[in-house]
Amino acid sequence: MTSTDVRAEAVAAFPDEVVTYAHVQYLTLPGLAGEFALITLDNGFDHTKPTTFGPQSLININQALDEVFAHTPAVSAVGVTGKPFIFSVGADLKAVGVARGRDDALTLGRFGHQVFRRLRDSEIPTFAFVNGAAMGGGLEIALACQYRTLSSGAAVIALPECFLGLLPGWGGCTLLPNIIGPDNAVKVIVENPLNQNRMLKAPQAFDLGIADAMFDSADYLEKSLQWAVDVLNGDVKVERPDFDRGSGWDEAVARGKAIADSKTFGEAPAPYRALEIIDMARTGLTPEGLTAGFAAEDEALADLVMSEQLRAGLYAFDLVQKRARRPVGAPDKGLARKVTKVGVVGAGLMASQLALLFARRLDVPVVMTDLDQARLDKGIAYCHAEIDKDLQKGKIGQRKANRQKSIITGSLTKDAFSDASFVIEAVFEDMKVKKQVFAEVEEHVSEECVLATNTSSLSVSEMAADLQHPERVVGFHFFNPVAILPLLEVVKADQTDDATLATAFSVAKSIKKSAVLCADRPAFVLNRIFARLIGTTLQAFDEGTPAKVLDDALEPPMPMPLFGFLGLVGLPVAMHAAETMNAAFPDRFPISDNAKRVVAEGKANMVTWGADGVAIDPELAEVLEIGDNPLTREELRTKALEALADEIRIMLDEGVCAGVEDIDMATILGGGWPFFYGGITPYLDREGISERVNGKRFLPKGVASLP
């Protein structure tokens, strides 16, 4: 079969491709002998549908290069740029997901290399004018060009493939180490993706050496073209750094492996395959080195495309890119009321974080109330300090900083909420206290003001039951730290009406949170999962399982060790949730007697960390009562994961959320589960635990796994 036939098969296998076109213009530029061929990548949509590469798109780029190179010697140079605000965000992941076998993936990888290498090997100079977002294959086509400029306004520059379970397979692993050095390449290819898919802004990418020049976005293309002419005429000399090909390269690769070990526990092959190719790249950009590196990328890409981890990663990507933006069960957004002022009951750390978030995102007046002036002053001071940090980092200007500070105020009385349209309480997690707060607030607000509670586990329906207008009460459960974690659980109480619910979802979108609709069941979604997990493991601790075994047993799939998680949450908070769940379901949510003793002693955790790892806090040795029936790591791991599979099935039966996808989304966006697990249920399916406990998988074959 010829390469043309193979490409035709690839196009036929992916009929839903959003095709990117490669439009060619021939420019006559002052000072340049000959024409400048400018290729613009454009899929015909605005910036809300970024340009991607599928089989037909690659064919279009290849044909554009055929046309341009046929015009030589009239053409003196070639440039590649993108539509407004977008250079290209790389391979169309839908095309990756429909690959039927390893040969499909191998064909797509080789064809991408074939097209992009024409830019690297071109006898006439090639330029990439990165005018906007450049990710994955989009950045790789820029790296393939011989020269690169970058718009200072480009907000997203990244090679995020390892985040999903892939690797940069169209030249990134081979070219980037030789352009910016091995350590910086490890940062971009491995470290950033495995740290919650961290992206680079244009100045950061330029500082790393990804581009040869950077220009303001206002007249970016004009300046880039002039710079290209200056390069061609010899008026600008582009010097490329040389890198240590020995111990420095070894150290960079070793650092990358340490990062991969700590973030993936050796369970995700993608970063390790990427590091192997980065290691190979030390031979440089010779024809032989490129051929070997690109072939290794093709083989690795083909293996990874047909891996369980990638399919789980694509499922997770689809959840956070699509389902999170269109929450299942949300009422018609036309029912939402406009929010013109926000009230926050409380001025502690959580309340202050909420006040700051509303001021930043909604840009409306925010008033906090608390019991005394000292607490109010402390809360407002926290907000001001965080705004000053944004100003110092250049995230906002002085005018915006002044505006944000001015709209955050405090009051000792709740009549400050009289003109508020949305009031949220963030007070102590006690039903009596919260009911009293809402009763006091209701005396002052309008009948249409939404009353939201940030409770993590208490019944929203009970909280609203005694109010005159219980229909305007809704759960609005954030996760700490509020500014970072994107998950927001929107809880529909028994009485909550559609207008209130629609307003809650509208506010969630405005403050840039991913909302999941939850029924008013104990602990809602994520905290219920964690409560079952913690209850099971701490019961094993009471019965004699060593602290180190507990700490290690659930890593993976938990994103951090158990006691590290308890330290982050705080044992008193975890125990409060445990007590709530025990009251509701005593047979499934035991309370650890030792945890109760530790909280009574005023401690936030029961262990310390030393050179040998985690151990029981010696100050608690006489307080704790440990049994003599320890579990091994595998026994505890099995018991805990089976408990999770059981609890998730029960949650689905109860209708806690619309579907298993919302549970997975919650574990990813609120619990930090890595993308390559796809959330908790694909992991339980893959390990065979779902079928063993429930008699069936949570997800059909092919949804978050290979068909």
NORZIPE-V479810 format. One record per residue. N is the residue number from 0. SS is DSSP state (@ for helix, = for strand, . for the rest). PHI is phi in degrees with one decimal (999 if undefined). BURIAL is # if it has 24 or more other ideal C-beta (glycine too) atoms within 12 Angstrom, else .. Layout:
N:SS:PHI:BURIAL ; N:SS:PHI:BURIAL
//
This chain:
0:.:999:. ; 1:.:-77.8:. ; 2:@:-63.7:. ; 3:@:-63.3:. ; 4:@:-64.0:. ; 5:@:-62.5:# ; 6:@:-63.6:# ; 7:@:-61.3:. ; 8:@:-63.3:. ; 9:@:-63.4:# ; 10:@:-64.7:# ; 11:@:-64.5:. ; 12:@:-74.5:# ; 13:.:-132.6:# ; 14:.:-71.6:. ; 15:.:-94.9:. ; 16:.:-59.5:# ; 17:.:-83.7:# ; 18:.:-77.1:# ; 19:.:-96.0:# ; 20:=:-102.9:# ; 21:=:-116.9:# ; 22:=:-85.1:# ; 23:=:-107.6:# ; 24:=:-121.4:# ; 25:=:-109.3:# ; 26:=:-105.2:# ; 27:.:-101.9:. ; 28:.:-109.2:# ; 29:.:-56.1:. ; 30:.:88.0:. ; 31:.:-109.7:# ; 32:.:-81.0:. ; 33:.:99.9:. ; 34:=:-90.8:# ; 35:=:-109.0:# ; 36:=:-88.0:# ; 37:=:-107.4:# ; 38:=:-101.1:# ; 39:=:-108.0:# ; 40:=:-87.1:# ; 41:=:-154.5:# ; 42:.:-99.0:# ; 43:.:86.6:. ; 44:.:-108.7:. ; 45:.:-76.8:. ; 46:.:-66.3:. ; 47:.:-72.9:. ; 48:.:-122.4:. ; 49:.:-60.8:# ; 50:.:-71.4:# ; 51:.:-131.4:# ; 52:=:-117.7:# ; 53:.:-114.4:# ; 54:@:-56.8:# ; 55:@:-66.7:# ; 56:@:-63.0:# ; 57:@:-63.4:# ; 58:@:-61.4:# ; 59:@:-63.7:# ; 60:@:-65.0:# ; 61:@:-61.5:# ; 62:@:-67.2:. ; 63:@:-62.9:# ; 64:@:-67.7:# ; 65:@:-56.5:. ; 66:@:-63.5:. ; 67:@:-63.4:# ; 68:@:-68.9:# ; 69:@:-70.3:. ; 70:.:-87.3:. ; 71:.:-67.9:. ; 72:.:-88.1:. ; 73:.:-62.3:. ; 74:=:-88.3:# ; 75:=:-93.5:# ; 76:=:-162.8:# ; 77:=:-125.6:# ; 78:=:-124.5:# ; 79:=:-120.8:# ; 80:=:-140.8:# ; 81:=:-125.5:# ; 82:.:-71.8:# ; 83:.:-52.1:# ; 84:.:73.7:# ; 85:=:-131.5:# ; 86:=:-84.7:# ; 87:=:-172.8:# ; 88:.:-104.9:# ; 89:.:92.2:# ; 90:=:-60.9:# ; 91:.:-71.9:# ; 92:@:-65.3:# ; 93:@:-66.0:. ; 94:@:-66.5:# ; 95:@:-64.4:# ; 96:@:-67.6:# ; 97:.:-95.0:# ; 98:.:-56.6:# ; 99:.:-87.9:. ; 100:.:-172.1:. ; 101:@:-61.0:. ; 102:@:-64.2:. ; 103:@:-60.3:# ; 104:@:-65.3:# ; 105:@:-63.8:# ; 106:@:-62.3:# ; 107:@:-64.6:# ; 108:@:-63.5:# ; 109:@:-66.2:# ; 110:@:-67.3:# ; 111:@:-59.5:# ; 112:@:-62.0:# ; 113:@:-60.1:# ; 114:@:-69.1:# ; 115:@:-66.6:# ; 116:@:-67.3:# ; 117:@:-61.1:# ; 118:@:-72.2:# ; 119:@:-68.2:# ; 120:@:-89.8:# ; 121:.:-58.4:# ; 122:.:-78.2:. ; 123:.:-102.5:# ; 124:=:-59.8:# ; 125:=:-121.4:# ; 126:=:-127.9:# ; 127:=:-110.0:# ; 128:=:-106.9:# ; 129:=:-81.4:# ; 130:.:-88.5:# ; 131:.:-167.5:# ; 132:=:-54.0:# ; 133:=:-136.0:# ; 134:=:-132.6:# ; 135:.:53.0:# ; 136:@:-60.6:# ; 137:@:-65.4:# ; 138:@:-69.7:# ; 139:@:-67.2:# ; 140:@:-67.1:# ; 141:@:-68.8:# ; 142:@:-64.1:# ; 143:@:-70.3:# ; 144:.:-71.7:# ; 145:.:-78.4:# ; 146:=:-137.0:# ; 147:=:-140.9:# ; 148:=:-118.1:# ; 149:=:-140.5:# ; 150:=:-76.3:# ; 151:.:-64.0:# ; 152:.:-89.4:# ; 153:.:-66.8:# ; 154:.:-88.2:# ; 155:.:-135.2:# ; 156:=:-128.3:# ; 157:=:-166.4:# ; 158:.:-118.2:# ; 159:.:-88.5:# ; 160:@:-57.1:# ; 161:@:-63.8:# ; 162:@:-61.4:# ; 163:@:-92.1:# ; 164:.:111.0:# ; 165:.:-111.5:# ; 166:.:-140.8:# ; 167:.:-64.5:# ; 168:.:-106.9:# ; 169:.:-117.6:# ; 170:.:115.0:# ; 171:@:-60.4:# ; 172:@:-68.4:# ; 173:@:-90.1:# ; 174:@:-80.8:# ; 175:@:-60.8:# ; 176:@:-59.5:# ; 177:@:-85.2:# ; 178:@:-98.5:# ; 179:@:-118.8:# ; 180:.:94.2:# ; 181:@:-65.8:# ; 182:@:-69.1:# ; 183:@:-65.6:# ; 184:@:-65.3:# ; 185:@:-60.4:# ; 186:@:-60.0:# ; 187:@:-75.2:# ; 188:@:-87.6:# ; 189:@:-116.1:# ; 190:@:-64.0:# ; 191:@:-62.0:# ; 192:@:-60.1:# ; 193:@:-81.6:# ; 194:.:-106.3:# ; 195:.:56.5:. ; 196:.:56.1:# ; 197:.:-64.7:# ; 198:.:-109.6:# ; 199:=:-102.4:# ; 200:.:-89.9:# ; 201:@:-53.9:# ; 202:@:-59.7:. ; 203:@:-66.2:# ; 204:@:-63.8:# ; 205:@:-66.0:# ; 206:@:-60.8:. ; 207:@:-74.3:# ; 208:.:98.6:# ; 209:.:-66.3:# ; 210:.:-118.9:# ; 211:.:-85.6:# ; 212:=:-152.4:# ; 213:=:-134.2:# ; 214:=:-130.3:# ; 215:.:-60.3:. ; 216:.:-69.9:# ; 217:.:-60.1:. ; 218:.:-127.3:. ; 219:@:-60.6:# ; 220:@:-65.6:# ; 221:@:-59.0:. ; 222:@:-68.9:# ; 223:@:-65.0:# ; 224:@:-64.3:# ; 225:@:-64.9:# ; 226:@:-62.1:# ; 227:@:-61.6:# ; 228:@:-61.2:# ; 229:@:-63.4:# ; 230:@:-64.8:# ; 231:@:-64.6:# ; 232:@:-86.4:. ; 233:.:84.8:. ; 234:.:-76.6:. ; 235:.:-119.5:. ; 236:.:-101.6:. ; 237:.:-101.2:. ; 238:.:-101.2:. ; 239:.:-109.6:. ; 240:.:-71.5:. ; 241:.:-105.1:. ; 242:.:-125.2:# ; 243:.:-63.6:. ; 244:.:-93.6:. ; 245:.:-112.5:. ; 246:@:-64.9:. ; 247:@:-62.2:. ; 248:@:-67.0:# ; 249:@:-58.7:. ; 250:@:-64.3:. ; 251:@:-64.0:# ; 252:@:-66.0:# ; 253:@:-63.0:. ; 254:@:-62.7:# ; 255:@:-61.8:# ; 256:@:-65.6:# ; 257:@:-63.4:. ; 258:@:-64.7:# ; 259:@:-61.4:# ; 260:@:-61.3:. ; 261:@:-72.8:. ; 262:@:-95.8:# ; 263:@:-120.2:# ; 264:.:58.8:# ; 265:.:76.8:. ; 266:.:-90.6:# ; 267:.:-109.8:# ; 268:@:-71.6:# ; 269:@:-55.9:# ; 270:@:-62.8:# ; 271:@:-70.9:# ; 272:@:-65.1:# ; 273:@:-61.9:# ; 274:@:-66.3:# ; 275:@:-60.2:# ; 276:@:-76.0:# ; 277:@:-58.6:# ; 278:@:-62.8:# ; 279:@:-61.6:# ; 280:@:-68.4:# ; 281:@:-64.3:# ; 282:@:-70.7:. ; 283:.:93.6:. ; 284:.:-96.8:# ; 285:.:-73.2:. ; 286:@:-54.2:. ; 287:@:-67.5:. ; 288:@:-64.3:# ; 289:@:-63.4:# ; 290:@:-61.3:. ; 291:@:-66.8:# ; 292:@:-65.4:# ; 293:@:-66.2:# ; 294:@:-65.2:# ; 295:@:-66.4:# ; 296:@:-62.9:# ; 297:@:-58.5:# ; 298:@:-66.7:# ; 299:@:-65.2:# ; 300:@:-60.7:# ; 301:@:-62.3:# ; 302:@:-64.4:# ; 303:@:-71.9:# ; 304:@:-60.4:# ; 305:.:-100.0:# ; 306:.:-110.5:# ; 307:@:-63.2:# ; 308:@:-61.9:# ; 309:@:-66.0:# ; 310:@:-62.6:# ; 311:@:-66.3:# ; 312:@:-64.2:# ; 313:@:-66.0:# ; 314:@:-61.2:# ; 315:@:-64.1:# ; 316:@:-60.4:# ; 317:@:-64.3:# ; 318:@:-61.3:# ; 319:@:-80.7:# ; 320:@:-91.2:# ; 321:.:-118.5:. ; 322:@:-61.7:# ; 323:@:-64.9:# ; 324:@:-84.7:. ; 325:.:-130.6:. ; 326:.:-57.0:# ; 327:.:-70.5:# ; 328:.:94.5:# ; 329:.:-69.1:# ; 330:.:-66.8:# ; 331:.:-54.5:. ; 332:@:-64.5:. ; 333:@:-65.2:. ; 334:@:-81.3:. ; 335:.:-67.7:# ; 336:.:-89.1:# ; 337:.:-74.2:. ; 338:.:-103.0:# ; 339:.:-112.7:. ; 340:=:-156.3:# ; 341:=:-118.6:# ; 342:=:-110.2:# ; 343:=:-126.0:# ; 344:=:-87.4:# ; 345:.:116.0:# ; 346:.:-138.8:# ; 347:.:-74.0:# ; 348:@:-62.3:# ; 349:@:-63.2:# ; 350:@:-61.1:# ; 351:@:-66.3:# ; 352:@:-62.2:# ; 353:@:-66.4:# ; 354:@:-58.2:# ; 355:@:-63.3:# ; 356:@:-61.8:# ; 357:@:-63.7:# ; 358:@:-65.6:# ; 359:@:-66.3:# ; 360:@:-90.2:# ; 361:@:-91.0:# ; 362:.:55.3:. ; 363:.:-126.7:# ; 364:=:-57.5:# ; 365:=:-128.8:# ; 366:=:-120.1:# ; 367:=:-103.3:# ; 368:=:-124.2:# ; 369:.:-156.6:# ; 370:.:-79.3:. ; 371:.:-145.6:. ; 372:@:-66.0:. ; 373:@:-61.5:. ; 374:@:-66.4:# ; 375:@:-61.3:# ; 376:@:-59.9:. ; 377:@:-65.4:. ; 378:@:-64.4:# ; 379:@:-67.1:# ; 380:@:-61.3:# ; 381:@:-59.1:# ; 382:@:-59.7:# ; 383:@:-62.5:# ; 384:@:-63.9:. ; 385:@:-67.7:# ; 386:@:-64.7:# ; 387:@:-62.2:. ; 388:@:-62.6:. ; 389:@:-60.7:# ; 390:@:-64.8:. ; 391:@:-65.1:. ; 392:.:-82.3:. ; 393:.:80.0:. ; 394:.:-72.8:. ; 395:.:-135.7:. ; 396:.:-92.2:. ; 397:@:-62.1:. ; 398:@:-61.9:. ; 399:@:-67.8:. ; 400:@:-61.1:# ; 401:@:-62.1:. ; 402:@:-62.3:. ; 403:@:-62.6:# ; 404:@:-64.7:# ; 405:@:-70.3:. ; 406:@:-91.4:# ; 407:=:-101.1:# ; 408:=:-129.4:# ; 409:=:-132.2:# ; 410:=:-150.9:# ; 411:.:-87.7:. ; 412:.:-124.5:. ; 413:@:-82.3:# ; 414:@:-69.0:. ; 415:@:-65.4:# ; 416:@:-90.6:# ; 417:.:-59.1:. ; 418:.:-109.4:. ; 419:.:-79.0:# ; 420:.:-108.4:# ; 421:=:-152.0:# ; 422:=:-123.8:# ; 423:=:-121.6:# ; 424:=:-100.3:# ; 425:.:-139.3:# ; 426:.:-102.0:# ; 427:.:-55.2:# ; 428:.:-78.3:# ; 429:.:-141.0:. ; 430:@:-59.9:# ; 431:@:-61.0:. ; 432:@:-65.0:. ; 433:@:-67.3:# ; 434:@:-63.0:# ; 435:@:-64.9:. ; 436:@:-59.6:# ; 437:@:-65.7:# ; 438:@:-62.2:# ; 439:@:-67.7:# ; 440:@:-64.2:# ; 441:@:-62.9:# ; 442:.:-65.9:. ; 443:.:-115.0:# ; 444:.:-94.9:# ; 445:.:-70.4:. ; 446:.:-67.3:. ; 447:.:-95.5:# ; 448:.:-66.4:# ; 449:=:-78.3:# ; 450:=:-109.6:# ; 451:=:-115.1:# ; 452:=:-118.8:# ; 453:.:-93.3:# ; 454:.:-56.2:# ; 455:.:-97.1:# ; 456:.:-155.8:# ; 457:.:-78.3:# ; 458:.:-72.7:# ; 459:@:-70.4:# ; 460:@:-62.4:# ; 461:@:-65.0:# ; 462:@:-61.1:# ; 463:@:-93.0:# ; 464:.:-57.8:. ; 465:.:-94.8:. ; 466:.:-80.2:# ; 467:.:-69.3:. ; 468:.:-128.4:# ; 469:@:-66.4:# ; 470:@:-69.0:# ; 471:@:-101.7:# ; 472:=:-102.8:# ; 473:=:-144.5:# ; 474:=:-79.8:# ; 475:=:-140.2:# ; 476:=:-92.8:# ; 477:=:-88.9:# ; 478:.:-121.6:# ; 479:.:-94.8:# ; 480:.:-78.2:. ; 481:.:-59.5:# ; 482:.:-70.3:# ; 483:.:-104.8:. ; 484:.:-75.3:# ; 485:.:-82.6:# ; 486:=:-75.6:# ; 487:=:-138.4:# ; 488:=:-90.7:# ; 489:=:-97.8:# ; 490:=:-106.0:# ; 491:=:-89.9:# ; 492:.:-76.9:# ; 493:.:-57.7:. ; 494:.:-98.8:# ; 495:.:-58.0:# ; 496:.:-92.4:# ; 497:@:-66.0:. ; 498:@:-64.4:# ; 499:@:-64.3:# ; 500:@:-64.8:# ; 501:@:-62.7:# ; 502:@:-64.1:# ; 503:@:-60.4:# ; 504:@:-67.2:# ; 505:@:-64.4:# ; 506:@:-63.8:# ; 507:@:-56.3:# ; 508:@:-65.3:# ; 509:@:-66.3:# ; 510:.:-92.2:# ; 511:.:63.4:. ; 512:.:-109.9:# ; 513:=:-94.2:# ; 514:=:-95.4:# ; 515:=:-119.5:# ; 516:=:-78.7:# ; 517:=:-124.8:# ; 518:=:-75.4:# ; 519:.:-82.3:# ; 520:.:-118.0:# ; 521:.:-51.8:# ; 522:.:67.7:# ; 523:.:61.8:# ; 524:.:-107.6:# ; 525:@:-67.2:# ; 526:@:-66.3:# ; 527:@:-67.4:# ; 528:@:-62.6:# ; 529:@:-65.5:# ; 530:@:-64.2:# ; 531:@:-65.7:# ; 532:@:-64.2:# ; 533:@:-68.4:# ; 534:@:-60.8:# ; 535:@:-66.1:# ; 536:@:-73.4:# ; 537:@:-70.1:# ; 538:@:-62.6:# ; 539:@:-64.9:# ; 540:@:-61.7:# ; 541:@:-59.7:# ; 542:.:-83.6:# ; 543:.:122.3:. ; 544:.:-72.2:# ; 545:.:-60.4:# ; 546:@:-58.6:# ; 547:@:-65.8:# ; 548:@:-64.7:# ; 549:@:-59.6:# ; 550:@:-65.3:# ; 551:@:-93.8:# ; 552:@:-63.7:# ; 553:.:-109.1:# ; 554:.:-114.8:# ; 555:.:-80.2:# ; 556:.:-90.0:# ; 557:.:-62.5:# ; 558:.:-75.1:# ; 559:.:-152.1:# ; 560:.:-60.3:# ; 561:@:-58.0:# ; 562:@:-72.7:# ; 563:@:-64.5:. ; 564:@:-65.1:# ; 565:@:-62.6:# ; 566:@:-66.1:# ; 567:@:-69.4:# ; 568:@:-75.4:# ; 569:.:96.0:# ; 570:@:-59.5:# ; 571:@:-59.5:# ; 572:@:-65.8:# ; 573:@:-61.3:# ; 574:@:-70.2:# ; 575:@:-63.3:# ; 576:@:-63.2:# ; 577:@:-62.4:# ; 578:@:-66.6:# ; 579:@:-61.3:# ; 580:@:-70.7:# ; 581:@:-64.0:# ; 582:@:-65.2:. ; 583:@:-83.5:# ; 584:.:-137.3:# ; 585:.:-62.2:. ; 586:.:-73.8:. ; 587:.:-109.4:# ; 588:.:-125.5:# ; 589:.:-70.3:# ; 590:.:-106.2:# ; 591:.:-74.0:# ; 592:@:-62.7:. ; 593:@:-67.2:# ; 594:@:-62.5:# ; 595:@:-61.3:# ; 596:@:-64.5:# ; 597:@:-64.5:# ; 598:@:-63.8:# ; 599:@:-62.1:. ; 600:.:-80.9:. ; 601:.:81.5:. ; 602:.:-96.3:# ; 603:.:-92.7:. ; 604:.:-154.7:# ; 605:.:-109.5:# ; 606:=:-132.7:# ; 607:=:-126.3:. ; 608:=:-117.4:. ; 609:=:-136.9:. ; 610:.:-61.9:. ; 611:.:-94.1:. ; 612:=:101.5:. ; 613:=:-83.9:# ; 614:=:-151.8:. ; 615:=:-61.3:# ; 616:.:-58.4:# ; 617:@:-59.9:. ; 618:@:-69.6:. ; 619:@:-105.3:# ; 620:.:-56.1:. ; 621:.:-85.5:. ; 622:.:-87.0:. ; 623:.:-76.0:# ; 624:.:-121.6:. ; 625:.:-104.3:# ; 626:.:-77.2:. ; 627:.:-122.8:. ; 628:.:-127.1:. ; 629:.:-73.0:. ; 630:.:-104.6:# ; 631:.:-76.4:. ; 632:@:-57.3:. ; 633:@:-68.0:. ; 634:@:-64.0:. ; 635:@:-67.3:# ; 636:@:-58.5:# ; 637:@:-61.2:# ; 638:@:-61.3:# ; 639:@:-69.2:# ; 640:@:-68.2:# ; 641:@:-65.8:# ; 642:@:-63.8:# ; 643:@:-62.4:# ; 644:@:-60.2:# ; 645:@:-65.7:# ; 646:@:-68.0:# ; 647:@:-64.7:# ; 648:@:-61.6:# ; 649:@:-64.3:# ; 650:@:-60.8:# ; 651:@:-66.8:# ; 652:@:-62.4:. ; 653:@:-78.3:. ; 654:.:72.9:. ; 655:.:-59.8:# ; 656:.:-144.2:# ; 657:.:-68.3:# ; 658:.:-173.9:# ; 659:@:-61.9:# ; 660:@:-60.3:# ; 661:@:-69.2:# ; 662:@:-66.4:# ; 663:@:-64.5:# ; 664:@:-62.3:# ; 665:@:-63.9:# ; 666:@:-68.0:# ; 667:@:-77.2:# ; 668:@:-82.3:# ; 669:.:-109.5:# ; 670:.:-102.6:# ; 671:.:76.6:# ; 672:.:-61.5:# ; 673:.:-63.9:# ; 674:@:-58.6:# ; 675:@:-72.1:# ; 676:@:-88.4:# ; 677:.:77.7:# ; 678:.:98.4:# ; 679:@:-77.9:# ; 680:@:-71.3:# ; 681:@:-60.4:# ; 682:@:-65.7:# ; 683:@:-64.0:# ; 684:@:-63.9:# ; 685:@:-65.2:# ; 686:.:-82.4:# ; 687:.:80.3:. ; 688:@:-74.7:# ; 689:@:-56.9:# ; 690:@:-68.5:. ; 691:@:-65.8:. ; 692:@:-86.8:# ; 693:@:-109.8:# ; 694:.:83.6:. ; 695:.:-160.9:. ; 696:.:-74.3:# ; 697:.:-75.1:# ; 698:.:-122.3:# ; 699:.:-62.3:. ; 700:.:-54.5:. ; 701:.:95.9:. ; 702:.:-80.2:# ; 703:.:-127.1:# ; 704:.:-153.5:# ; 705:.:-65.2:# ; 706:.:-57.9:.
//
